[in-house]
Amino acid sequence: MSSTTLTVAPTGDRRGWLVAPAVLVLIALFVYPFIYGVVISTQPLEGGGFWANYAHFFTTPSQWGTLWVTLKLAVPATLINVGLSVPVAFALRRNSRSQRIVTTLLVIPITLGTVLVADGMLTFYGPAGWFPQFLQGLHLYMNEVRLTHNFWGVLISLVISGFPFAFLLTLSYISGIDPTLARAAGTLGAGPWNQFRLIYLPLLVPGLSMAAALSFVQAFAVFPSAILLGAPAGPTRVISIAAYEAAFEQYDYGMASAIAIVMGFVQLLIVCAIFAFRRAFYSGPATSGKG
């Protein structure tokens, strides 16, 4: 007498339910606030049409001018951070004691935060700070040194706080490139510059694009530095300050939401442009495996 074993096919993969908590958190903390912000941005406080808040923003020089000021800060900061991270990371691409020491030192600004960095800059770069006194004591520059409460103070703070992120990202990509590729090119007569230009740089483009996108988003959202180290009523009145004033000084949450939507849309355009440049420059793998 033979026995028959019945096999019940699974009705579905229950492992998919493991992502349910993450999806709920995403909806509660990101999707719902975004949709709510879009809705109230179309509800002007003083009445008007559907696009009244956006029209007010782009027709008021004191409002749309903040967008240009923010770009003038974010774009140079991004170029400086990513541009400096490449030679520094390239010099420290091999795992060594010096690499660990420099990496540890660069992590310090991240742990301090923008407020403490701004406070330290006021002490060091202020008119009566150590840096101006050092220059004047050596008779290198006798005029007044103004590196705070202006455009340059905010830009320096963005470099100090943003460079560690760009460096660590760039270092991870450079460390992932197989060095035998450059050595093989060297056996064919390629010098150090051609090795970097033809081997490392094409493989670095995806990583540099990601580092540039993250650095730009971080710099574009500047707020504490623009207030503590800049002139928030003048040259460094960035778009985040305009949103803050609309929300917590004028209590016009619709206008504040509209400014935030414009801010996010501009960031999205710049990030898409960066990734479009990456696809046009190189379409291969980001790194080469080490085996």
Rosetta blueprint (number, residue, H / E / L):
1 M L
2 S L
3 S L
4 T L
5 T L
6 L L
7 T L
8 V L
9 A L
10 P L
11 T L
12 G L
13 D L
14 R H
15 R H
16 G H
17 W H
18 L H
19 V H
20 A H
21 P H
22 A H
23 V H
24 L H
25 V H
26 L H
27 I H
28 A H
29 L H
30 F H
31 V H
32 Y H
33 P H
34 F H
35 I H
36 Y H
37 G H
38 V H
39 V H
40 I H
41 S H
42 T L
43 Q L
44 P L
45 L L
46 E L
47 G L
48 G L
49 G L
50 F L
51 W L
52 A H
53 N H
54 Y H
55 A H
56 H H
57 F H
58 F H
59 T H
60 T L
61 P H
62 S H
63 Q H
64 W H
65 G H
66 T H
67 L H
68 W H
69 V H
70 T H
71 L H
72 K H
73 L H
74 A H
75 V H
76 P H
77 A H
78 T H
79 L H
80 I H
81 N H
82 V H
83 G H
84 L H
85 S H
86 V H
87 P H
88 V H
89 A H
90 F H
91 A H
92 L L
93 R L
94 R L
95 N L
96 S L
97 R H
98 S H
99 Q H
100 R H
101 I H
102 V H
103 T H
104 T H
105 L H
106 L H
107 V H
108 I H
109 P H
110 I H
111 T H
112 L H
113 G H
114 T H
115 V H
116 L H
117 V H
118 A H
119 D H
120 G H
121 M H
122 L H
123 T H
124 F H
125 Y H
126 G L
127 P L
128 A L
129 G L
130 W H
131 F H
132 P H
133 Q H
134 F H
135 L H
136 Q H
137 G H
138 L L
139 H L
140 L L
141 Y L
142 M L
143 N L
144 E L
145 V L
146 R L
147 L L
148 T L
149 H L
150 N L
151 F H
152 W H
153 G H
154 V H
155 L H
156 I H
157 S H
158 L H
159 V H
160 I H
161 S H
162 G H
163 F H
164 P H
165 F H
166 A H
167 F H
168 L H
169 L H
170 T H
171 L H
172 S H
173 Y H
174 I H
175 S H
176 G L
177 I L
178 D L
179 P H
180 T H
181 L H
182 A H
183 R H
184 A H
185 A H
186 G H
187 T H
188 L L
189 G L
190 A L
191 G L
192 P H
193 W H
194 N H
195 Q H
196 F H
197 R H
198 L H
199 I H
200 Y H
201 L H
202 P H
203 L H
204 L H
205 V H
206 P H
207 G H
208 L H
209 S H
210 M H
211 A H
212 A H
213 A H
214 L H
215 S H
216 F H
217 V H
218 Q H
219 A H
220 F H
221 A L
222 V L
223 F L
224 P H
225 S H
226 A H
227 I H
228 L H
229 L L
230 G L
231 A L
232 P L
233 A L
234 G L
235 P L
236 T L
237 R L
238 V L
239 I H
240 S H
241 I H
242 A H
243 A H
244 Y H
245 E H
246 A H
247 A H
248 F H
249 E L
250 Q L
251 Y L
252 D L
253 Y H
254 G H
255 M H
256 A H
257 S H
258 A H
259 I H
260 A H
261 I H
262 V H
263 M H
264 G H
265 F H
266 V H
267 Q H
268 L H
269 L H
270 I H
271 V H
272 C H
273 A H
274 I H
275 F H
276 A H
277 F H
278 R H
279 R H
280 A H
281 F H
282 Y L
283 S L
284 G L
285 P L
286 A L
287 T L
288 S L
289 G L
290 K L
291 G L
